């Protein structure tokens, strides 16, 4: 079954990236659809998804994932810059 997790990180507001949405099946499809409609980049990483999916909504990612998340955010920021 398809799963999706939405993450937000606003440097001025958040101490660390946090889970803002998660779901499976039709909910996951809707999360992905909304992200695409809003021009939000989607990163597919099955292993990371499984870890993040176990977390609660509004929960900040643990320090152990900071390095991985930094790499993903850097990748996404670069994609955003190329679009402009």
mmCIF file as gemmi writes it, N, C-alpha and C atoms, coordinates in Angstrom:
data_model
loop_
_atom_site.group_PDB
_atom_site.id
_atom_site.type_symbol
_atom_site.label_atom_id
_atom_site.label_alt_id
_atom_site.label_comp_id
_atom_site.label_asym_id
_atom_site.label_entity_id
_atom_site.label_seq_id
_atom_site.pdbx_PDB_ins_code
_atom_site.Cartn_x
_atom_site.Cartn_y
_atom_site.Cartn_z
_atom_site.occupancy
_atom_site.B_iso_or_equiv
_atom_site.pdbx_formal_charge
_atom_site.auth_seq_id
_atom_site.auth_asym_id
_atom_site.pdbx_PDB_model_num
ATOM 1 N N . UNK Axp A 1 ? 0.841 -1.18 0 1 0 ? 1 A 1
ATOM 2 C CA . UNK Axp A 1 ? 0 0 0 1 0 ? 1 A 1
ATOM 3 C C . UNK Axp A 1 ? 0.888 1.247 0 1 0 ? 1 A 1
ATOM 4 N N . UNK Axp A 2 ? 0.53 2.21 -0.831 1 0 ? 2 A 1
ATOM 5 C CA . UNK Axp A 2 ? 1.286 3.455 -0.942 1 0 ? 2 A 1
ATOM 6 C C . UNK Axp A 2 ? 1.199 4.256 0.357 1 0 ? 2 A 1
ATOM 7 N N . UNK Axp A 3 ? 2.339 4.841 0.752 1 0 ? 3 A 1
ATOM 8 C CA . UNK Axp A 3 ? 2.403 5.705 1.93 1 0 ? 3 A 1
ATOM 9 C C . UNK Axp A 3 ? 3.058 7.022 1.528 1 0 ? 3 A 1
ATOM 10 N N . UNK Axp A 4 ? 2.746 8.07 2.281 1 0 ? 4 A 1
ATOM 11 C CA . UNK Axp A 4 ? 3.372 9.373 2.054 1 0 ? 4 A 1
ATOM 12 C C . UNK Axp A 4 ? 3.488 10.11 3.381 1 0 ? 4 A 1
ATOM 13 N N . UNK Axp A 5 ? 4.546 10.911 3.474 1 0 ? 5 A 1
ATOM 14 C CA . UNK Axp A 5 ? 4.765 11.757 4.648 1 0 ? 5 A 1
ATOM 15 C C . UNK Axp A 5 ? 5.11 13.15 4.137 1 0 ? 5 A 1
ATOM 16 N N . UNK Axp A 6 ? 4.459 14.158 4.699 1 0 ? 6 A 1
ATOM 17 C CA . UNK Axp A 6 ? 4.762 15.546 4.373 1 0 ? 6 A 1
ATOM 18 C C . UNK Axp A 6 ? 5.613 16.142 5.479 1 0 ? 6 A 1
ATOM 19 N N . UNK Axp A 7 ? 6.649 16.863 5.079 1 0 ? 7 A 1
ATOM 20 C CA . UNK Axp A 7 ? 7.577 17.46 6.038 1 0 ? 7 A 1
ATOM 21 C C . UNK Axp A 7 ? 7.648 18.961 5.779 1 0 ? 7 A 1
ATOM 22 N N . UNK Axp A 8 ? 7.735 19.725 6.861 1 0 ? 8 A 1
ATOM 23 C CA . UNK Axp A 8 ? 7.907 21.173 6.746 1 0 ? 8 A 1
ATOM 24 C C . UNK Axp A 8 ? 9.138 21.575 7.539 1 0 ? 8 A 1
ATOM 25 N N . UNK Axp A 9 ? 9.867 22.531 6.965 1 0 ? 9 A 1
ATOM 26 C CA . UNK Axp A 9 ? 10.95 23.154 7.727 1 0 ? 9 A 1
ATOM 27 C C . UNK Axp A 9 ? 11.016 24.621 7.35 1 0 ? 9 A 1
ATOM 28 N N . UNK Axp A 10 ? 10.677 25.459 8.298 1 0 ? 10 A 1
ATOM 29 C CA . UNK Axp A 10 ? 10.805 26.904 8.133 1 0 ? 10 A 1
ATOM 30 C C . UNK Axp A 10 ? 11.828 27.352 9.163 1 0 ? 10 A 1
ATOM 31 N N . UNK Axp A 11 ? 12.966 27.775 8.656 1 0 ? 11 A 1
ATOM 32 C CA . UNK Axp A 11 ? 14.101 28.094 9.529 1 0 ? 11 A 1
ATOM 33 C C . UNK Axp A 11 ? 13.732 29.082 10.634 1 0 ? 11 A 1
ATOM 34 N N . UNK Axp A 12 ? 12.918 30.08 10.296 1 0 ? 12 A 1
ATOM 35 C CA . UNK Axp A 12 ? 12.563 31.099 11.282 1 0 ? 12 A 1
ATOM 36 C C . UNK Axp A 12 ? 11.511 30.621 12.279 1 0 ? 12 A 1
ATOM 37 N N . UNK Axp A 13 ? 10.878 29.497 11.991 1 0 ? 13 A 1
ATOM 38 C CA . UNK Axp A 13 ? 9.769 29.026 12.824 1 0 ? 13 A 1
ATOM 39 C C . UNK Axp A 13 ? 10.037 27.685 13.52 1 0 ? 13 A 1
ATOM 40 N N . UNK Axp A 14 ? 10.747 26.794 12.845 1 0 ? 14 A 1
ATOM 41 C CA . UNK Axp A 14 ? 10.933 25.428 13.338 1 0 ? 14 A 1
ATOM 42 C C . UNK Axp A 14 ? 12.36 25.198 13.839 1 0 ? 14 A 1
ATOM 43 N N . UNK Axp A 15 ? 12.478 24.441 14.924 1 0 ? 15 A 1
ATOM 44 C CA . UNK Axp A 15 ? 13.802 24.038 15.414 1 0 ? 15 A 1
ATOM 45 C C . UNK Axp A 15 ? 14.4 22.964 14.521 1 0 ? 15 A 1
ATOM 46 N N . UNK Axp A 16 ? 13.547 22.143 13.942 1 0 ? 16 A 1
ATOM 47 C CA . UNK Axp A 16 ? 13.965 21.044 13.066 1 0 ? 16 A 1
ATOM 48 C C . UNK Axp A 16 ? 12.801 20.737 12.133 1 0 ? 16 A 1
ATOM 49 N N . UNK Axp A 17 ? 13.074 20.028 11.029 1 0 ? 17 A 1
ATOM 50 C CA . UNK Axp A 17 ? 11.959 19.62 10.172 1 0 ? 17 A 1
ATOM 51 C C . UNK Axp A 17 ? 10.944 18.811 10.974 1 0 ? 17 A 1
ATOM 52 N N . UNK Axp A 18 ? 9.669 18.98 10.635 1 0 ? 18 A 1
ATOM 53 C CA . UNK Axp A 18 ? 8.638 18.252 11.369 1 0 ? 18 A 1
ATOM 54 C C . UNK Axp A 18 ? 7.629 17.635 10.413 1 0 ? 18 A 1
ATOM 55 N N . UNK Axp A 19 ? 6.987 16.597 10.894 1 0 ? 19 A 1
ATOM 56 C CA . UNK Axp A 19 ? 5.958 15.897 10.135 1 0 ? 19 A 1
ATOM 57 C C . UNK Axp A 19 ? 4.695 16.756 10.146 1 0 ? 19 A 1
ATOM 58 N N . UNK Axp A 20 ? 4.16 17.061 8.952 1 0 ? 20 A 1
ATOM 59 C CA . UNK Axp A 20 ? 2.927 17.851 8.9 1 0 ? 20 A 1
ATOM 60 C C . UNK Axp A 20 ? 1.761 17.072 8.302 1 0 ? 20 A 1
ATOM 61 N N . UNK Axp A 21 ? 2.052 15.931 7.688 1 0 ? 21 A 1
ATOM 62 C CA . UNK Axp A 21 ? 0.988 15.093 7.129 1 0 ? 21 A 1
ATOM 63 C C . UNK Axp A 21 ? 1.532 13.694 6.929 1 0 ? 21 A 1
ATOM 64 N N . UNK Axp A 22 ? 0.652 12.716 7.043 1 0 ? 22 A 1
ATOM 65 C CA . UNK Axp A 22 ? 1.044 11.352 6.704 1 0 ? 22 A 1
ATOM 66 C C . UNK Axp A 22 ? -0.214 10.545 6.444 1 0 ? 22 A 1
ATOM 67 N N . UNK Axp A 23 ? -0.062 9.53 5.617 1 0 ? 23 A 1
ATOM 68 C CA . UNK Axp A 23 ? -1.207 8.684 5.327 1 0 ? 23 A 1
ATOM 69 C C . UNK Axp A 23 ? -0.817 7.556 4.402 1 0 ? 23 A 1
ATOM 70 N N . UNK Axp A 24 ? -1.756 6.653 4.205 1 0 ? 24 A 1
ATOM 71 C CA . UNK Axp A 24 ? -1.535 5.543 3.283 1 0 ? 24 A 1
ATOM 72 C C . UNK Axp A 24 ? -2.757 5.382 2.397 1 0 ? 24 A 1
ATOM 73 N N . UNK Axp A 25 ? -2.576 4.669 1.289 1 0 ? 25 A 1
ATOM 74 C CA . UNK Axp A 25 ? -3.673 4.457 0.364 1 0 ? 25 A 1
ATOM 75 C C . UNK Axp A 25 ? -4.149 5.764 -0.251 1 0 ? 25 A 1
ATOM 76 N N . UNK Axp A 26 ? -5.452 5.996 -0.208 1 0 ? 26 A 1
ATOM 77 C CA . UNK Axp A 26 ? -6.036 7.2 -0.809 1 0 ? 26 A 1
ATOM 78 C C . UNK Axp A 26 ? -5.551 8.477 -0.127 1 0 ? 26 A 1
ATOM 79 N N . UNK Axp A 27 ? -5.285 8.413 1.168 1 0 ? 27 A 1
ATOM 80 C CA . UNK Axp A 27 ? -4.764 9.587 1.878 1 0 ? 27 A 1
ATOM 81 C C . UNK Axp A 27 ? -3.371 9.925 1.349 1 0 ? 27 A 1
ATOM 82 N N . UNK Axp A 28 ? -2.54 8.924 1.151 1 0 ? 28 A 1
ATOM 83 C CA . UNK Axp A 28 ? -1.2 9.145 0.599 1 0 ? 28 A 1
ATOM 84 C C . UNK Axp A 28 ? -1.296 9.751 -0.796 1 0 ? 28 A 1
ATOM 85 N N . UNK Axp A 29 ? -2.198 9.228 -1.604 1 0 ? 29 A 1
ATOM 86 C CA . UNK Axp A 29 ? -2.384 9.764 -2.954 1 0 ? 29 A 1
ATOM 87 C C . UNK Axp A 29 ? -2.796 11.231 -2.902 1 0 ? 29 A 1
ATOM 88 N N . UNK Axp A 30 ? -3.652 11.59 -1.958 1 0 ? 30 A 1
ATOM 89 C CA . UNK Axp A 30 ? -4.105 12.98 -1.818 1 0 ? 30 A 1
ATOM 90 C C . UNK Axp A 30 ? -2.958 13.878 -1.359 1 0 ? 30 A 1
ATOM 91 N N . UNK Axp A 31 ? -2.132 13.402 -0.431 1 0 ? 31 A 1
ATOM 92 C CA . UNK Axp A 31 ? -0.967 14.177 0.018 1 0 ? 31 A 1
ATOM 93 C C . UNK Axp A 31 ? -0.057 14.472 -1.172 1 0 ? 31 A 1
ATOM 94 N N . UNK Axp A 32 ? 0.203 13.465 -1.983 1 0 ? 32 A 1
ATOM 95 C CA . UNK Axp A 32 ? 1.062 13.625 -3.159 1 0 ? 32 A 1
ATOM 96 C C . UNK Axp A 32 ? 0.413 14.569 -4.166 1 0 ? 32 A 1
ATOM 97 N N . UNK Axp A 33 ? -0.871 14.414 -4.392 1 0 ? 33 A 1
ATOM 98 C CA . UNK Axp A 33 ? -1.606 15.273 -5.328 1 0 ? 33 A 1
ATOM 99 C C . UNK Axp A 33 ? -1.53 16.744 -4.895 1 0 ? 33 A 1
ATOM 100 N N . UNK Axp A 34 ? -1.757 17.002 -3.623 1 0 ? 34 A 1
ATOM 101 C CA . UNK Axp A 34 ? -1.703 18.376 -3.106 1 0 ? 34 A 1
ATOM 102 C C . UNK Axp A 34 ? -0.293 18.942 -3.247 1 0 ? 34 A 1
ATOM 103 N N . UNK Axp A 35 ? 0.71 18.128 -2.954 1 0 ? 35 A 1
ATOM 104 C CA . UNK Axp A 35 ? 2.1 18.573 -3.104 1 0 ? 35 A 1
ATOM 105 C C . UNK Axp A 35 ? 2.379 18.952 -4.556 1 0 ? 35 A 1
ATOM 106 N N . UNK Axp A 36 ? 1.974 18.105 -5.486 1 0 ? 36 A 1
ATOM 107 C CA . UNK Axp A 36 ? 2.21 18.376 -6.906 1 0 ? 36 A 1
ATOM 108 C C . UNK Axp A 36 ? 1.474 19.633 -7.357 1 0 ? 36 A 1
ATOM 109 N N . UNK Axp A 37 ? 0.23 19.801 -6.923 1 0 ? 37 A 1
ATOM 110 C CA . UNK Axp A 37 ? -0.555 20.984 -7.288 1 0 ? 37 A 1
ATOM 111 C C . UNK Axp A 37 ? 0.087 22.272 -6.784 1 0 ? 37 A 1
ATOM 112 N N . UNK Axp A 38 ? 0.812 22.184 -5.69 1 0 ? 38 A 1
ATOM 113 C CA . UNK Axp A 38 ? 1.434 23.358 -5.091 1 0 ? 38 A 1
ATOM 114 C C . UNK Axp A 38 ? 2.914 23.498 -5.424 1 0 ? 38 A 1
ATOM 115 N N . UNK Axp A 39 ? 3.387 22.702 -6.362 1 0 ? 39 A 1
ATOM 116 C CA . UNK Axp A 39 ? 4.775 22.804 -6.793 1 0 ? 39 A 1
ATOM 117 C C . UNK Axp A 39 ? 5.779 22.364 -5.749 1 0 ? 39 A 1
ATOM 118 N N . UNK Axp A 40 ? 5.341 21.512 -4.838 1 0 ? 40 A 1
ATOM 119 C CA . UNK Axp A 40 ? 6.231 21.011 -3.792 1 0 ? 40 A 1
ATOM 120 C C . UNK Axp A 40 ? 6.963 19.782 -4.323 1 0 ? 40 A 1
ATOM 121 N N . UNK Axp A 41 ? 8.281 19.803 -4.2 1 0 ? 41 A 1
ATOM 122 C CA . UNK Axp A 41 ? 9.081 18.679 -4.683 1 0 ? 41 A 1
ATOM 123 C C . UNK Axp A 41 ? 8.832 17.435 -3.845 1 0 ? 41 A 1
ATOM 124 N N . UNK Axp A 42 ? 8.87 16.301 -4.515 1 0 ? 42 A 1
ATOM 125 C CA . UNK Axp A 42 ? 8.649 15.015 -3.856 1 0 ? 42 A 1
ATOM 126 C C . UNK Axp A 42 ? 9.923 14.196 -3.967 1 0 ? 42 A 1
ATOM 127 N N . UNK Axp A 43 ? 10.381 13.708 -2.842 1 0 ? 43 A 1
ATOM 128 C CA . UNK Axp A 43 ? 11.572 12.849 -2.791 1 0 ? 43 A 1
ATOM 129 C C . UNK Axp A 43 ? 11.125 11.459 -2.39 1 0 ? 43 A 1
ATOM 130 N N . UNK Axp A 44 ? 11.453 10.483 -3.2 1 0 ? 44 A 1
ATOM 131 C CA . UNK Axp A 44 ? 11.069 9.101 -2.904 1 0 ? 44 A 1
ATOM 132 C C . UNK Axp A 44 ? 12.25 8.376 -2.264 1 0 ? 44 A 1
ATOM 133 N N . UNK Axp A 45 ? 12.046 7.941 -1.039 1 0 ? 45 A 1
ATOM 134 C CA . UNK Axp A 45 ? 13.065 7.202 -0.295 1 0 ? 45 A 1
ATOM 135 C C . UNK Axp A 45 ? 12.329 6.255 0.642 1 0 ? 45 A 1
ATOM 136 N N . UNK Axp A 46 ? 12.215 5.011 0.231 1 0 ? 46 A 1
ATOM 137 C CA . UNK Axp A 46 ? 11.406 4.033 0.959 1 0 ? 46 A 1
ATOM 138 C C . UNK Axp A 46 ? 11.882 3.827 2.4 1 0 ? 46 A 1
ATOM 139 N N . UNK Axp A 47 ? 13.193 3.752 2.598 1 0 ? 47 A 1
ATOM 140 C CA . UNK Axp A 47 ? 13.725 3.533 3.948 1 0 ? 47 A 1
ATOM 141 C C . UNK Axp A 47 ? 13.414 4.709 4.871 1 0 ? 47 A 1
ATOM 142 N N . UNK Axp A 48 ? 13.642 5.919 4.375 1 0 ? 48 A 1
ATOM 143 C CA . UNK Axp A 48 ? 13.348 7.101 5.176 1 0 ? 48 A 1
ATOM 144 C C . UNK Axp A 48 ? 11.845 7.207 5.435 1 0 ? 48 A 1
ATOM 145 N N . UNK Axp A 49 ? 11.05 6.902 4.441 1 0 ? 49 A 1
ATOM 146 C CA . UNK Axp A 49 ? 9.592 6.934 4.599 1 0 ? 49 A 1
ATOM 147 C C . UNK Axp A 49 ? 9.147 6.04 5.749 1 0 ? 49 A 1
ATOM 148 N N . UNK Axp A 50 ? 9.678 4.846 5.82 1 0 ? 50 A 1
ATOM 149 C CA . UNK Axp A 50 ? 9.275 3.913 6.88 1 0 ? 50 A 1
ATOM 150 C C . UNK Axp A 50 ? 9.618 4.456 8.269 1 0 ? 50 A 1
ATOM 151 N N . UNK Axp A 51 ? 10.756 5.121 8.385 1 0 ? 51 A 1
ATOM 152 C CA . UNK Axp A 51 ? 11.144 5.712 9.671 1 0 ? 51 A 1
ATOM 153 C C . UNK Axp A 51 ? 10.217 6.875 10.015 1 0 ? 51 A 1
ATOM 154 N N . UNK Axp A 52 ? 10.011 7.777 9.054 1 0 ? 52 A 1
ATOM 155 C CA . UNK Axp A 52 ? 9.194 8.96 9.304 1 0 ? 52 A 1
ATOM 156 C C . UNK Axp A 52 ? 7.732 8.605 9.535 1 0 ? 52 A 1
ATOM 157 N N . UNK Axp A 53 ? 7.265 7.554 8.884 1 0 ? 53 A 1
ATOM 158 C CA . UNK Axp A 53 ? 5.859 7.182 9.006 1 0 ? 53 A 1
ATOM 159 C C . UNK Axp A 53 ? 5.506 6.75 10.435 1 0 ? 53 A 1
ATOM 160 N N . UNK Axp A 54 ? 6.482 6.276 11.166 1 0 ? 54 A 1
ATOM 161 C CA . UNK Axp A 54 ? 6.255 5.847 12.552 1 0 ? 54 A 1
ATOM 162 C C . UNK Axp A 54 ? 6.118 7.035 13.51 1 0 ? 54 A 1
ATOM 163 N N . UNK Axp A 55 ? 6.465 8.214 13.038 1 0 ? 55 A 1
ATOM 164 C CA . UNK Axp A 55 ? 6.416 9.408 13.883 1 0 ? 55 A 1
ATOM 165 C C . UNK Axp A 55 ? 5.01 10.003 13.891 1 0 ? 55 A 1
ATOM 166 N N . UNK Axp A 56 ? 4.759 10.858 14.871 1 0 ? 56 A 1
ATOM 167 C CA . UNK Axp A 56 ? 3.468 11.528 14.986 1 0 ? 56 A 1
ATOM 168 C C . UNK Axp A 56 ? 3.47 12.839 14.208 1 0 ? 56 A 1
ATOM 169 N N . UNK Axp A 57 ? 2.294 13.269 13.778 1 0 ? 57 A 1
ATOM 170 C CA . UNK Axp A 57 ? 2.158 14.57 13.132 1 0 ? 57 A 1
ATOM 171 C C . UNK Axp A 57 ? 2.548 15.646 14.145 1 0 ? 57 A 1
ATOM 172 N N . UNK Axp A 58 ? 3.262 16.648 13.671 1 0 ? 58 A 1
ATOM 173 C CA . UNK Axp A 58 ? 3.798 17.777 14.448 1 0 ? 58 A 1
ATOM 174 C C . UNK Axp A 58 ? 5.071 17.41 15.21 1 0 ? 58 A 1
ATOM 175 N N . UNK Axp A 59 ? 5.513 16.174 15.105 1 0 ? 59 A 1
ATOM 176 C CA . UNK Axp A 59 ? 6.746 15.75 15.775 1 0 ? 59 A 1
ATOM 177 C C . UNK Axp A 59 ? 7.957 16.154 14.937 1 0 ? 59 A 1
ATOM 178 N N . UNK Axp A 60 ? 8.98 16.7 15.603 1 0 ? 60 A 1
ATOM 179 C CA . UNK Axp A 60 ? 10.219 17.043 14.918 1 0 ? 60 A 1
ATOM 180 C C . UNK Axp A 60 ? 11.028 15.78 14.663 1 0 ? 60 A 1
ATOM 181 N N . UNK Axp A 61 ? 11.753 15.784 13.543 1 0 ? 61 A 1
ATOM 182 C CA . UNK Axp A 61 ? 12.567 14.608 13.248 1 0 ? 61 A 1
ATOM 183 C C . UNK Axp A 61 ? 13.675 14.499 14.29 1 0 ? 61 A 1
ATOM 184 N N . UNK Axp A 62 ? 14.107 13.279 14.607 1 0 ? 62 A 1
ATOM 185 C CA . UNK Axp A 62 ? 15.169 13.101 15.599 1 0 ? 62 A 1
ATOM 186 C C . UNK Axp A 62 ? 16.535 13.507 15.046 1 0 ? 62 A 1
ATOM 187 N N . UNK Axp A 63 ? 17.432 13.84 15.95 1 0 ? 63 A 1
ATOM 188 C CA . UNK Axp A 63 ? 18.776 14.273 15.558 1 0 ? 63 A 1
ATOM 189 C C . UNK Axp A 63 ? 19.479 13.264 14.66 1 0 ? 63 A 1
ATOM 190 N N . UNK Axp A 64 ? 19.197 11.989 14.855 1 0 ? 64 A 1
ATOM 191 C CA . UNK Axp A 64 ? 19.851 10.955 14.043 1 0 ? 64 A 1
ATOM 192 C C . UNK Axp A 64 ? 19.545 11.128 12.553 1 0 ? 64 A 1
ATOM 193 N N . UNK Axp A 65 ? 18.47 11.82 12.224 1 0 ? 65 A 1
ATOM 194 C CA . UNK Axp A 65 ? 18.085 12.002 10.821 1 0 ? 65 A 1
ATOM 195 C C . UNK Axp A 65 ? 18.478 13.369 10.265 1 0 ? 65 A 1
ATOM 196 N N . UNK Axp A 66 ? 19.109 14.215 11.065 1 0 ? 66 A 1
ATOM 197 C CA . UNK Axp A 66 ? 19.451 15.561 10.604 1 0 ? 66 A 1
ATOM 198 C C . UNK Axp A 66 ? 20.307 15.542 9.341 1 0 ? 66 A 1
ATOM 199 N N . UNK Axp A 67 ? 21.32 14.686 9.312 1 0 ? 67 A 1
ATOM 200 C CA . UNK Axp A 67 ? 22.224 14.662 8.157 1 0 ? 67 A 1
ATOM 201 C C . UNK Axp A 67 ? 21.484 14.243 6.889 1 0 ? 67 A 1
ATOM 202 N N . UNK Axp A 68 ? 20.692 13.201 6.989 1 0 ? 68 A 1
ATOM 203 C CA . UNK Axp A 68 ? 19.912 12.734 5.832 1 0 ? 68 A 1
ATOM 204 C C . UNK Axp A 68 ? 18.936 13.819 5.392 1 0 ? 68 A 1
ATOM 205 N N . UNK Axp A 69 ? 18.256 14.433 6.35 1 0 ? 69 A 1
ATOM 206 C CA . UNK Axp A 69 ? 17.281 15.466 6.027 1 0 ? 69 A 1
ATOM 207 C C . UNK Axp A 69 ? 17.958 16.683 5.412 1 0 ? 69 A 1
ATOM 208 N N . UNK Axp A 70 ? 19.153 17.026 5.881 1 0 ? 70 A 1
ATOM 209 C CA . UNK Axp A 70 ? 19.891 18.154 5.309 1 0 ? 70 A 1
ATOM 210 C C . UNK Axp A 70 ? 20.218 17.887 3.844 1 0 ? 70 A 1
ATOM 211 N N . UNK Axp A 71 ? 20.603 16.662 3.523 1 0 ? 71 A 1
ATOM 212 C CA . UNK Axp A 71 ? 20.889 16.3 2.135 1 0 ? 71 A 1
ATOM 213 C C . UNK Axp A 71 ? 19.635 16.425 1.278 1 0 ? 71 A 1
ATOM 214 N N . UNK Axp A 72 ? 18.516 15.966 1.794 1 0 ? 72 A 1
ATOM 215 C CA . UNK Axp A 72 ? 17.256 16.04 1.049 1 0 ? 72 A 1
ATOM 216 C C . UNK Axp A 72 ? 16.838 17.492 0.854 1 0 ? 72 A 1
ATOM 217 N N . UNK Axp A 73 ? 16.913 18.292 1.905 1 0 ? 73 A 1
ATOM 218 C CA . UNK Axp A 73 ? 16.53 19.698 1.789 1 0 ? 73 A 1
ATOM 219 C C . UNK Axp A 73 ? 17.434 20.443 0.815 1 0 ? 73 A 1
ATOM 220 N N . UNK Axp A 74 ? 18.724 20.145 0.823 1 0 ? 74 A 1
ATOM 221 C CA . UNK Axp A 74 ? 19.649 20.759 -0.129 1 0 ? 74 A 1
ATOM 222 C C . UNK Axp A 74 ? 19.252 20.394 -1.553 1 0 ? 74 A 1
ATOM 223 N N . UNK Axp A 75 ? 18.942 19.142 -1.782 1 0 ? 75 A 1
ATOM 224 C CA . UNK Axp A 75 ? 18.494 18.665 -3.096 1 0 ? 75 A 1
ATOM 225 C C . UNK Axp A 75 ? 17.236 19.418 -3.534 1 0 ? 75 A 1
ATOM 226 N N . UNK Axp A 76 ? 16.279 19.549 -2.638 1 0 ? 76 A 1
ATOM 227 C CA . UNK Axp A 76 ? 15.012 20.21 -2.965 1 0 ? 76 A 1
ATOM 228 C C . UNK Axp A 76 ? 15.228 21.697 -3.219 1 0 ? 76 A 1
ATOM 229 N N . UNK Axp A 77 ? 16.038 22.357 -2.404 1 0 ? 77 A 1
ATOM 230 C CA . UNK Axp A 77 ? 16.308 23.78 -2.615 1 0 ? 77 A 1
ATOM 231 C C . UNK Axp A 77 ? 16.967 24.011 -3.969 1 0 ? 77 A 1
ATOM 232 N N . UNK Axp A 78 ? 17.86 23.123 -4.37 1 0 ? 78 A 1
ATOM 233 C CA . UNK Axp A 78 ? 18.513 23.257 -5.683 1 0 ? 78 A 1
ATOM 234 C C . UNK Axp A 78 ? 17.503 23.092 -6.81 1 0 ? 78 A 1
ATOM 235 N N . UNK Axp A 79 ? 16.586 22.142 -6.669 1 0 ? 79 A 1
ATOM 236 C CA . UNK Axp A 79 ? 15.535 21.983 -7.675 1 0 ? 79 A 1
ATOM 237 C C . UNK Axp A 79 ? 14.677 23.237 -7.765 1 0 ? 79 A 1
ATOM 238 N N . UNK Axp A 80 ? 14.344 23.808 -6.623 1 0 ? 80 A 1
ATOM 239 C CA . UNK Axp A 80 ? 13.545 25.038 -6.601 1 0 ? 80 A 1
ATOM 240 C C . UNK Axp A 80 ? 14.264 26.175 -7.312 1 0 ? 80 A 1
ATOM 241 N N . UNK Axp A 81 ? 15.574 26.299 -7.088 1 0 ? 81 A 1
ATOM 242 C CA . UNK Axp A 81 ? 16.353 27.356 -7.732 1 0 ? 81 A 1
ATOM 243 C C . UNK Axp A 81 ? 16.377 27.176 -9.242 1 0 ? 81 A 1
ATOM 244 N N . UNK Axp A 82 ? 16.472 25.945 -9.71 1 0 ? 82 A 1
ATOM 245 C CA . UNK Axp A 82 ? 16.494 25.682 -11.147 1 0 ? 82 A 1
ATOM 246 C C . UNK Axp A 82 ? 15.167 26.04 -11.805 1 0 ? 82 A 1
ATOM 247 N N . UNK Axp A 83 ? 14.082 25.908 -11.074 1 0 ? 83 A 1
ATOM 248 C CA . UNK Axp A 83 ? 12.758 26.236 -11.614 1 0 ? 83 A 1
ATOM 249 C C . UNK Axp A 83 ? 12.563 27.731 -11.804 1 0 ? 83 A 1
ATOM 250 N N . UNK Axp A 84 ? 13.294 28.522 -11.049 1 0 ? 84 A 1
ATOM 251 C CA . UNK Axp A 84 ? 13.107 29.983 -11.097 1 0 ? 84 A 1
ATOM 252 C C . UNK Axp A 84 ? 13.817 30.597 -12.234 1 0 ? 84 A 1
